């Protein structure tokens, strides 16, 4: 269809500034919610059939469940504040959880500080070093001092070679593969800080979940946006931008063009680069693609019985293809899902990896023997149903020097702003920081537009 024949639609009252938000993950939803609170007219465009992004859900026995495992830490203040504003605090559930490690064909409990001192794969002196490492890492207040270091350098310095080889290196390699030696110390420090700050007085980890799953919160947020006059369109991917005199004036979809006074884009940076490339210098679009991402394959099993008592099982076995085995129903009870026990198997990998291209049936056949090696009693007959979910842009690869690659929220195209999980730093991706960044970019865009409106002609 020729551009002149595309229908251009003006949303909102016509008098108020209208902002298009691309993406209905938690960053986009939080941005739209904040904009409506600030009196702006908003349209959210989402290519998928539902809101939520990587926190999207599917149905298990009549209950909604995340495609990719999710929880909150008790110190996730931004998401908690949002839930309070939506009058949903009664839906936040806090529960203690069990963490473990699979190493050398054995399962080890690592839920409480004393468990570290019982961790037999390390000599007693190295167990003490491991315990001290966690405390020393949590005591770091100035993360910028870690920027010149890789995680390998920093962790080895704090805990020694044996601790790094047994505990940390398998986790880094399991998640980042060949990139493991170059992962930033800042990224790992934040992981230790977050988990350390989500413990009760006895040192046990306590995590939070939203009753009805994260999809329930995403839908509640979407409903609030609509109640405040905003519009959310699912199944409406942004295909291109309409630009005049180096300013974005609309977003093209399969249904037409939506006129915009500003645009906030929240997908992965390579997707944003494709939208911007016809309208910005080539070197800028190329820089957006310098941050690399790993994909994720997540196998979700519905079982008729439990595998173990552990919620989060880190896998420190280089022969096991998954970095974690997460038994969700050791966190949210199996009764929620009609007695079905839910297990996630998570694998981060390049998009080019053959595993990413496997069919769902092939992925299950590949996964089961590995899981049976860990749990020898597991029989295929235990599996009531299985699901395989894939995300192309699941994890930015946070290498040493990552800070220098992060793009500004502002772009060379006037009125076009970006807020993505790759810009969350020194923290890592997650709904808590997605909400923080979404609300922050909304405030910034609103302030800019009001300054522009009040400027003398």
C-alpha angles and dihedrals in degrees: 000000000000116000092241089059095052114109113239115210125198111208126201127024095319091236100067120071110266121217127192117210115200111211131028099220116119093280092054094042092048090049092050092046092051092047092054089050087054092052099257127141110240140188120186118204119203125177094202124077093247140033124252105073111210087000091061118133145212132202126270116181092330095315127103117243131182116256087218118035115262139183138150131235117233090245094056092118101170097058091042091054091050091050090051091052089052090051090241102120091115087064094061111101121198118200137165113242138200120236124194146168132229109214132155092356093305136105118229127191113229101168100118135033093255090057089067090059089053095050100122099191086075127059113249092256090052091049087057089049090051092052091047091048092059092049093046091048092052090051092061107109101168105059091179089077087066096054096093091053134080118225088249093055094046098044093046091050092051101041110015134245098291094053091047094048096048103034114020109026095059090051093049093046092044091056105031103024113194090004092064098100091055101045112126121256087224091064093052094043090057092052091054092044094051097048092042091053094053098069134109126233092279092053096253117141116250121193134184134227135184116242108248093020132276089291088067090057092045090052091047090052091047090051091052091051090052092047089055092053101267124131128222119196118193121194086033110114120188104246102177144340130255109221134184125183091347093307125111111239102167150000122236120223132170087265096051140278123315111209115231139186088198139000130214113197120198107171124104115300096250089056090050090047090057091053093048100040097090091052108038136053112286093238091058093053089046091053090055087060095053092087105082126211136207121221123225134220114196121190112199117197127195106206133186091225141021125272096207143328093263122105100191117030115183112206115222095173113108090205093059112087098211125074092209144017108207117189099199094189090064083068106030105032121252089237087074088066098042094270095310117139114224122212126181122202110195127200125178113199145145115278088242093061112114090231090066091058096048118117117246091256092049090049092054092047089050095047102045100069090051092051090047089055087058094041107027095186092059111116127190088239088069089068111094094174140345135205133189121205127186132197119188096199103036106136131018110225103240104205127176107285092028092138090069091057097053111109123223119254087244121076136195088257108083115239094015115114132177131212115171140155089255089067094056104108145195081005122063130239120291139124093268093060092036088062091047093051094042093053092044094053090047092055091047094050092046092051092049093050093049091049089051092050093050095046114109115258 
